[in-house]
């Protein structure tokens, strides 16, 4: 639903609902029955850009109309990796005796582009999301930085400098009106737990740059205490508030997995 740079806007507007994202392991989808999820209302008129009728995946391919496939059921028959822009993508072949055959251009890095919902849910292996963590070392400062991808507008960043480890939370939320110079972050967690940062500075930017984007993007970047980290590693986030702008987290367990990957 969100993100810190312009990709954030697409996250905020692309999908109407989230499912269990298989990340770099789309082979887990093989022989599963899946349903095509709806796009955000603002994007439905543009159709599914990552669904194709052939395996060629031409940029000139006309997007599949939203109304023609949304809610339709298919079986996943093939998952084939291929290289594009120095990254690994996957061609996923989905078939239906009623609805025909389509090919899904699957990006394992961007959950906000994921359009499949496995009927009955998808069982993910333990630590499957740890492979999403990106680690790099600054050659000038020797600071080691590990970060999780943005999921529903939230990312965790760990830095290690001179043997000292610090973990930060980066979070974004959408708002309809522009409000400046405000503070305050609240995270609601499972088991009636919560984290409050009343003095957290809130930045605001125009939500622009992608089709269907509206409103403003509110963001905060805060350092987590050891108590915060313990709470987040044991309890999934369910809701967030930046100043007065609220959001609901649909897959808090994934975020819990991310922070547990970072503190190993």
HELIX and SHEET records of a PDB file:
HELIX    1   1 UNK A    6  UNK A   13  1                                   8    
HELIX    2   2 UNK A   26  UNK A   29  5                                   4    
HELIX    3   3 UNK A   41  UNK A   46  5                                   6    
HELIX    4   4 UNK A   66  UNK A   69  1                                   4    
HELIX    5   5 UNK A  111  UNK A  113  5                                   3    
HELIX    6   6 UNK A  128  UNK A  132  5                                   5    
HELIX    7   7 UNK A  190  UNK A  192  5                                   3    
HELIX    8   8 UNK A  226  UNK A  234  1                                   9    
HELIX    9   9 UNK A  252  UNK A  262  1                                  11    
SHEET    1   A 6 UNK A  51  UNK A  52  0                                        
SHEET    2   A 6 UNK A 100  UNK A 107 -1                                        
SHEET    3   A 6 UNK A  87  UNK A  96 -1                                        
SHEET    4   A 6 UNK A  73  UNK A  84 -1                                        
SHEET    5   A 6 UNK A  33  UNK A  36 -1                                        
SHEET    6   A 6 UNK A 116  UNK A 118 -1                                        
SHEET    1   B 6 UNK A 134  UNK A 137  0                                        
SHEET    2   B 6 UNK A 144  UNK A 147 -1                                        
SHEET    3   B 6 UNK A 154  UNK A 161 -1                                        
SHEET    4   B 6 UNK A 164  UNK A 175 -1                                        
SHEET    5   B 6 UNK A 216  UNK A 223 -1                                        
SHEET    6   B 6 UNK A 203  UNK A 206 -1                                        
SHEET    1   C 4 UNK A 194  UNK A 201  0                                        
SHEET    2   C 4 UNK A 183  UNK A 189 -1                                        
SHEET    3   C 4 UNK A 237  UNK A 242 -1                                        
SHEET    4   C 4 UNK A 245  UNK A 248 -1                                        
END                                                                             
